[in-house]
Amino acid sequence: MGTIKVLLVDDQKILLDGLKAILETDPGIEVISTALDGNMAIESIERQTPDVVLMDIRMPEMNGVECTRVIKGKWPRLAVLVLTTFDDEKYIVDALKNGACGYILKDISGDKLIQAVKDAYNGENILPAKVAARIVQKVSGRLDSPKDKLKKALGLSEREVEIAVMLSQGFTNKQIASALFISDGTVKNYTSAVYGKLGVEDRTAAAIKIRQLLE
């Protein structure tokens, strides 16, 4: 594996300096550029393409959610790893829907930060367990009535309801597997069962129908 080229994006310069110092303790990682907002990040990528973008989710001008959408539209193979706090579930879900490979919390240790960047480079999904659990709970159980609607309308099990709601939120099979601590194959089986009960054959049709039922 060659040197992993990283772009750091955060509106707090002191945090950028700290992240850069930590990452560059690993000889296999090079921080090639830093940016203070999404617009600067895109300009930086146009000058020199990194392997991994480590990006704060809350920034002025263009936040991490919108910047992820633009980056993945222009550079689909570029790994975007979102830097966030524990209470940003809505932003996290939107960033994942826009193509982020995962997220890490700002209080992460140095060694785990380095490993997360390496995992992102290698195509892994990074979903810290304590936040993933909260996201699953939030998207599948905000209210009892939406869950009841899906159960009654489709005869779904508890697990199928969780997966159905995450499908409607744009989660990939890998992201669902990581968040629910089950295998990709198990997610595929549950997804097929949900498709069958919905009477659809693909993810887009399933998401549309689930959202309609949850309204």
SERO-4910 file (N, C-alpha, C, O; in steps of 0.05 Angstrom, whole numbers):
BEGIN
 pado doro    nc1    nc2    nc3   cac1   cac2   cac3    cc1    cc2    cc3    oc1    oc2    oc3
  Met    A     17    -24      0      0      0      0     18     25      0     36     27     16
  Gly    A     12     44    -18     27     68    -19     18     88      3      2     81     20
  Thr    A     29    112      1     21    132     21     -7    141     16    -15    146     -7
  Ile    A    -23    143     37    -51    152     35    -51    182     37    -43    194     57
  Lys    A    -61    195     15    -63    224     14    -89    233     26   -111    225     17
  Val    A    -88    251     45   -112    260     60   -116    290     57    -97    306     59
  Leu    A   -141    298     53   -150    326     55   -166    329     81   -185    314     85
  Leu    A   -158    349     97   -172    354    122   -190    379    118   -180    399    108
  Val    A   -215    377    127   -234    400    124   -247    406    150   -262    389    161
  Asp    A   -243    429    161   -256    438    186   -253    468    189   -233    479    181
  Asp    A   -273    481    200   -272    510    202   -256    520    226   -253    544    230
  Gln    A   -246    501    242   -229    508    265   -200    501    259   -193    477    258
  Lys    A   -184    522    255   -156    517    247   -141    500    267   -124    484    260
  Ile    A   -146    505    293   -132    491    314   -137    460    312   -120    444    318
  Leu    A   -162    454    305   -169    425    302   -155    414    277   -145    391    278
  Leu    A   -154    429    255   -139    420    231   -110    414    238   -100    393    230
  Asp    A    -98    432    253    -69    428    260    -66    403    278    -47    388    274
  Gly    A    -85    399    296    -83    375    313    -87    349    298    -72    330    302
  Leu    A   -107    349    280   -111    325    264    -87    319    246    -79    296    243
  Lys    A    -76    340    234    -53    336    216    -30    324    232    -16    306    222
  Ala    A    -25    335    256     -2    326    272     -6    296    279     13    281    279
  Ile    A    -30    289    286    -36    260    294    -32    242    270    -18    222    271
  Leu    A    -45    249    247    -44    231    224    -16    228    213     -8    206    204
  Glu    A      0    249    214     27    247    203     48    234    221     71    232    215
  Thr    A     38    224    244     56    207    260     58    179    247     76    164    253
  Asp    A     39    173    229     40    148    214     54    153    187     45    170    172
  Pro    A     76    139    182     91    144    157     75    137    132     83    145    110
  Gly    A     53    123    135     37    115    111     15    135    104      0    131     86
  Ile    A     14    157    119     -7    178    114      6    205    110     24    213    125
  Glu    A     -3    219     89      7    246     84    -17    265     81    -35    260     65
  Val    A    -18    286     97    -39    306     94    -30    326     73    -11    341     77
  Ile    A    -43    324     49    -34    340     26    -46    368     26    -35    386     12
  Ser    A    -68    372     41    -80    398     41   -100    400     64   -109    380     74
  Thr    A   -107    425     71   -128    430     91   -147    451     79   -139    467     62
  Ala    A   -172    452     89   -192    471     80   -210    478    103   -214    462    121
  Leu    A   -220    503    102   -236    513    124   -267    511    119   -283    515    138
  Asp    A   -274    504     95   -303    499     89   -305    482     64   -285    475     51
  Gly    A   -330    475     56   -335    458     34   -325    469      7   -315    454     -9
  Asn    A   -329    495      3   -321    507    -22   -290    505    -26   -280    498    -47
  Met    A   -276    511     -4   -247    509     -5   -238    480     -9   -218    475    -23
  Ala    A   -253    461      2   -247    433     -1   -249    424    -31   -231    411    -41
  Ile    A   -270    433    -44   -274    426    -72   -252    438    -89   -241    425   -108
  Glu    A   -245    464    -84   -223    477    -98   -197    462    -94   -181    459   -113
  Ser    A   -192    452    -70   -168    438    -64   -167    411    -79   -146    404    -90
  Ile    A   -189    397    -80   -190    371    -94   -185    375   -124   -172    359   -137
  Glu    A   -195    397   -135   -191    403   -163   -161    407   -169   -152    402   -192
  Arg    A   -146    418   -150   -117    422   -154   -102    396   -150    -83    390   -165
  Gln    A   -109    381   -129    -95    356   -123   -114    337   -109   -124    342    -88
  Thr    A   -119    314   -123   -139    295   -112   -128    278    -90   -107    264    -94
  Pro    A   -140    278    -67   -131    260    -45   -143    233    -48   -158    227    -67
  Asp    A   -137    215    -29   -149    188    -28   -173    189     -9   -193    175    -13
  Val    A   -170    204     13   -190    205     34   -195    235     41   -176    250     45
  Val    A   -220    242     44   -227    269     55   -238    264     83   -258    250     87
  Leu    A   -225    277    103   -235    276    130   -248    303    136   -234    323    136
  Met    A   -274    304    139   -289    329    138   -308    333    161   -324    315    168
  Asp    A   -307    357    173   -326    364    193   -354    366    181   -356    374    157
  Ile    A   -374    360    196   -401    360    185   -415    388    187   -431    395    170
  Arg    A   -407    404    207   -419    430    211   -398    452    204   -378    455    218
  Met    A   -403    466    181   -384    487    173   -400    509    160   -422    504    150
  Pro    A   -390    534    159   -403    555    145   -400    552    115   -385    534    106
  Glu    A   -413    569     99   -412    569     70   -424    544     58   -445    544     46
  Met    A   -409    521     60   -419    495     51   -413    474     72   -390    469     78
  Asn    A   -433    462     84   -428    443    105   -419    416     94   -418    411     70
  Gly    A   -413    398    113   -402    372    105   -422    354     89   -413    338     73
  Val    A   -447    357     95   -468    342     81   -469    349     52   -468    332     34
  Glu    A   -471    375     46   -473    385     19   -446    380      4   -446    372    -19
  Cys    A   -424    384     18   -398    380      6   -394    351     -2   -382    345    -23
  Thr    A   -403    333     15   -402    304      8   -417    298    -18   -407    283    -35
  Arg    A   -440    310    -20   -457    306    -45   -441    315    -69   -441    301    -90
  Val    A   -429    338    -68   -414    349    -91   -390    332    -97   -385    325   -120
  Ile    A   -375    325    -76   -351    309    -80   -357    282    -93   -344    274   -112
  Lys    A   -377    268    -82   -384    241    -92   -396    243   -121   -394    224   -136
  Gly    A   -408    266   -127   -418    270   -155   -395    273   -175   -397    263   -197
  Lys    A   -374    287   -166   -351    293   -184   -330    272   -183   -317    265   -203
  Trp    A   -325    262   -159   -303    242   -155   -315    218   -139   -309    215   -116
  Pro    A   -330    201   -152   -345    180   -138   -327    160   -124   -336    147   -105
  Arg    A   -302    157   -132   -284    137   -119   -270    149    -94   -257    134    -79
  Leu    A   -273    175    -90   -260    187    -67   -274    180    -41   -299    183    -39
  Ala    A   -260    171    -21   -272    164      5   -276    189     22   -257    204     26
  Val    A   -300    193     31   -306    216     48   -314    206     76   -333    191     79
  Leu    A   -298    214     96   -303    205    123   -310    230    139   -295    250    141
  Val    A   -334    229    152   -345    253    165   -336    253    194   -336    233    209
  Leu    A   -329    278    203   -321    282    231   -344    296    245   -354    317    236
  Thr    A   -353    285    267   -378    295    279   -379    293    309   -360    283    321
  Thr    A   -401    302    321   -405    299    350   -428    280    354   -442    272    335
  Phe    A   -433    272    379   -452    251    385   -481    259    378   -497    241    373
  Asp    A   -487    284    377   -515    293    373   -523    301    345   -543    315    341
  Asp    A   -508    292    325   -512    301    298   -526    280    280   -519    277    257
  Glu    A   -544    264    292   -556    242    277   -567    249    249   -561    236    230
  Lys    A   -582    271    249   -594    279    223   -573    285    202   -575    277    179
  Tyr    A   -552    300    210   -530    306    191   -516    280    183   -510    277    159
  Ile    A   -512    262    201   -498    237    195   -514    221    174   -503    211    154
  Val    A   -540    218    179   -557    203    160   -556    216    133   -553    201    113
  Asp    A   -558    242    131   -557    256    106   -530    253     92   -529    250     67
  Ala    A   -508    254    107   -482    250     96   -478    222     84   -467    219     63
  Leu    A   -488    202     99   -487    174     89   -503    171     63   -495    158     45
  Lys    A   -526    184     63   -543    183     39   -529    196     15   -533    188     -8
  Asn    A   -512    215     21   -497    229      0   -472    215     -8   -457    225    -26
  Gly    A   -466    193      5   -443    177     -4   -419    175     15   -399    163      8
  Ala    A   -421    187     39   -399    185     58   -395    155     65   -415    141     67
  Cys    A   -370    147     70   -365    119     77   -369    114    107   -369     91    116
  Gly    A   -373    136    122   -378    132    150   -371    158    165   -368    179    153
  Tyr    A   -369    156    191   -364    179    208   -348    171    233   -349    148    241
  Ile    A   -334    190    244   -320    186    269   -326    209    287   -331    231    278
  Leu    A   -325    204    313   -330    225    332   -305    241    338   -282    231    336
  Lys    A   -309    267    344   -286    285    348   -269    277    373   -246    286    375
  Asp    A   -280    262    391   -264    254    414   -249    227    410   -240    215    429
  Ile    A   -246    219    384   -233    194    378   -203    195    386   -191    217    385
  Ser    A   -192    173    393   -164    172    401   -147    173    375   -156    167    353
  Gly    A   -121    180    379   -103    183    356   -100    157    340   -101    158    315
  Asp    A    -96    135    354    -92    109    339   -117    101    324   -115     90    302
  Lys    A   -141    106    336   -166     99    322   -171    118    298   -183    109    278
  Leu    A   -162    143    301   -165    161    278   -148    152    255   -158    151    232
  Ile    A   -124    144    260   -106    133    239   -118    108    226   -118    106    202
  Gln    A   -129     90    243   -141     66    232   -166     71    216   -170     58    196
  Ala    A   -182     91    225   -206     98    210   -199    108    182   -213    102    163
  Val    A   -178    125    180   -170    135    154   -160    112    136   -167    111    112
  Lys    A   -146     93    148   -136     70    132   -160     52    123   -161     43    101
  Asp    A   -180     49    141   -203     33    134   -219     47    112   -229     33     93
  Ala    A   -222     73    113   -236     88     93   -222     85     66   -235     80     45
  Tyr    A   -196     86     66   -180     83     42   -184     55     30   -184     51      5
  Asn    A   -187     35     47   -191      7     38   -220      0     32   -226    -23     27
  Gly    A   -237     20     32   -265     16     24   -284      6     45   -306     -3     40
  Glu    A   -275      8     70   -292     -1     93   -312     21    100   -308     44     95
  Asn    A   -334     12    113   -353     31    125   -346     35    154   -340     15    168
  Ile    A   -345     60    163   -338     66    190   -362     78    205   -370    101    200
  Leu    A   -374     61    222   -398     70    237   -394     63    266   -400     40    274
  Pro    A   -385     81    283   -381     75    311   -406     64    324   -428     75    320
  Ala    A   -403     43    340   -426     29    350   -445     46    366   -469     44    363
  Lys    A   -434     63    384   -452     77    402   -470     98    387   -492    103    395
  Val    A   -459    109    365   -475    127    349   -493    112    330   -516    120    325
  Ala    A   -483     91    318   -499     74    300   -525     65    314   -546     66    302
  Ala    A   -522     56    338   -545     46    353   -566     69    357   -590     64    355
  Arg    A   -556     93    361   -574    115    365   -588    122    339   -612    129    338
  Ile    A   -573    121    317   -585    127    290   -607    107    284   -629    114    275
  Val    A   -601     81    288   -621     60    283   -646     65    299   -668     64    289
  Gln    A   -642     71    325   -665     76    342   -680    100    332   -705    101    333
  Lys    A   -666    121    324   -679    146    315   -695    142    290   -718    151    288
  Val    A   -683    129    270   -697    126    244   -719    105    244   -737    106    229
  Ser    A   -716     85    262   -736     64    262   -757     66    284   -777     53    284
  Gly    A   -751     84    304   -769     85    327   -775    113    337   -779    117    361
  Arg    A   -775    132    319   -782    160    327   -809    160    341   -813    173    362
  Leu    A   -827    146    329   -854    144    339   -863    115    337   -854    101    319
  Asp    A   -881    107    354   -892     80    352   -909     77    327   -910     56    315
  Ser    A   -924     98    320   -943     96    298   -931     88    271   -942     72    257
  Pro    A   -908    100    263   -896     92    237   -889     62    237   -893     48    217
  Lys    A   -877     53    259   -869     24    261   -895      7    259   -895    -13    245
  Asp    A   -915     16    273   -941      1    273   -953      0    245   -964    -20    236
  Lys    A   -950     23    231   -961     25    204   -948      3    186   -961    -11    171
  Leu    A   -921      2    187   -907    -18    171   -914    -46    179   -917    -64    162
  Lys    A   -915    -51    205   -922    -78    214   -950    -86    205   -953   -108    194
  Lys    A   -969    -68    208   -997    -75    201  -1001    -77    171  -1014    -94    161
  Ala    A   -988    -58    156   -992    -57    127   -978    -80    113   -988    -90     93
  Leu    A   -955    -88    124   -938   -107    109   -933   -133    124   -922   -152    113
  Gly    A   -940   -133    150   -934   -157    166   -904   -161    170   -895   -184    170
  Leu    A   -890   -139    175   -861   -141    179   -854   -148    208   -868   -141    226
  Ser    A   -831   -162    211   -821   -167    237   -806   -142    247   -803   -123    232
  Glu    A   -798   -142    273   -784   -119    284   -759   -113    268   -753    -90    262
  Arg    A   -743   -134    262   -718   -130    247   -724   -120    219   -710   -103    208
  Glu    A   -745   -131    206   -752   -121    179   -761    -92    180   -756    -77    161
  Val    A   -774    -84    201   -782    -55    204   -757    -38    205   -756    -18    191
  Glu    A   -738    -46    221   -713    -30    224   -700    -28    196   -691     -6    188
  Ile    A   -698    -50    182   -684    -50    156   -701    -34    135   -689    -19    119
  Ala    A   -727    -37    136   -745    -22    118   -741      8    121   -739     23    102
  Val    A   -740     17    147   -737     46    152   -710     56    143   -707     78    132
  Met    A   -689     40    148   -662     47    139   -660     48    108   -646     64     97
  Leu    A   -674     29     95   -675     30     66   -687     57     56   -677     69     38
  Ser    A   -708     65     70   -722     90     62   -704    114     67   -708    135     55
  Gln    A   -685    111     85   -666    133     91   -642    133     73   -625    151     75
  Gly    A   -640    114     55   -618    113     36   -593     98     45   -572    100     32
  Phe    A   -595     83     67   -572     67     76   -566     45     57   -584     32     46
  Thr    A   -540     39     52   -532     16     36   -534     -9     53   -536     -8     77
  Asn    A   -532    -32     40   -532    -58     55   -509    -59     74   -512    -68     97
  Lys    A   -485    -49     65   -462    -50     82   -466    -33    107   -458    -40    129
  Gln    A   -478     -9    103   -482      9    125   -503     -2    145   -500      0    169
  Ile    A   -524    -15    134   -544    -28    151   -531    -51    167   -535    -53    191
  Ala    A   -515    -67    154   -501    -89    167   -484    -79    190   -484    -91    212
  Ser    A   -468    -58    185   -450    -47    205   -466    -35    228   -458    -39    252
  Ala    A   -488    -21    223   -504     -8    244   -518    -29    261   -521    -25    285
  Leu    A   -528    -51    249   -544    -70    263   -527    -94    273   -538   -113    286
  Phe    A   -501    -94    266   -483   -116    275   -492   -143    264   -492   -163    278
  Ile    A   -499   -143    238   -506   -168    224   -490   -169    198   -478   -149    190
  Ser    A   -489   -193    186   -473   -196    161   -487   -183    137   -512   -179    137
  Asp    A   -471   -178    116   -483   -168     91   -503   -187     80   -524   -179     69
  Gly    A   -497   -213     82   -515   -234     72   -542   -234     86   -563   -237     74
  Thr    A   -541   -230    113   -566   -229    128   -582   -205    120   -607   -207    117
  Val    A   -569   -182    116   -583   -158    107   -596   -163     79   -619   -155     75
  Lys    A   -581   -176     62   -592   -182     35   -617   -200     37   -636   -195     22
  Asn    A   -617   -219     55   -640   -237     59   -664   -221     69   -686   -224     59
  Tyr    A   -659   -204     89   -681   -188    100   -691   -168     79   -716   -164     77
  Thr    A   -673   -156     64   -681   -137     43   -699   -151     22   -719   -140     14
  Ser    A   -691   -175     14   -708   -190     -5   -735   -196      6   -755   -194     -8
  Ala    A   -736   -202     32   -762   -208     45   -780   -182     45   -804   -184     41
  Val    A   -767   -160     51   -781   -134     51   -792   -128     23   -815   -119     20
  Tyr    A   -775   -132      3   -784   -127    -25   -808   -144    -31   -828   -134    -43
  Gly    A   -807   -169    -23   -830   -188    -28   -855   -178    -16   -877   -179    -28
  Lys    A   -854   -169      9   -878   -160     24   -888   -133     13   -912   -127     14
  Leu    A   -869   -117      1   -877    -92    -11   -888    -96    -39   -902    -79    -50
  Gly    A   -881   -118    -52   -889   -123    -79   -872   -107    -99   -882    -98   -120
  Val    A   -846   -103    -92   -828    -88   -110   -803   -105   -116   -799   -126   -103
  Glu    A   -787    -95   -135   -764   -111   -143   -737    -97   -139   -716   -109   -143
  Asp    A   -738    -71   -132   -713    -57   -129   -713    -37   -106   -734    -32    -95
  Arg    A   -690    -27    -99   -686    -10    -76   -701     16    -78   -713     25    -59
  Thr    A   -700     28   -102   -713     54   -105   -743     52   -101   -755     68    -87
  Ala    A   -755     32   -113   -784     28   -110   -791     22    -81   -811     32    -71
  Ala    A   -774      6    -68   -779      0    -40   -778     25    -23   -796     29     -6
  Ala    A   -757     42    -27   -754     66    -11   -778     85    -15   -788     96      5
  Ile    A   -787     88    -39   -810    105    -45   -835     95    -31   -850    110    -18
  Lys    A   -840     68    -33   -864     57    -21   -863     58     10   -884     64     22
  Ile    A   -840     54     21   -837     55     51   -842     84     60   -856     88     80
  Arg    A   -830    103     46   -834    131     54   -864    139     53   -874    153     70
  Gln    A   -878    129     32   -907    134     29   -922    123     53   -940    136     64
  Leu    A   -915     98     61   -928     86     84   -923    100    110   -939     99    128
  Leu    A   -899    112    112   -892    126    137   -903    154    139   -901    166    161
  Glu    A   -914    164    118   -924    192    119   -949    193    136   -961    215    138
***
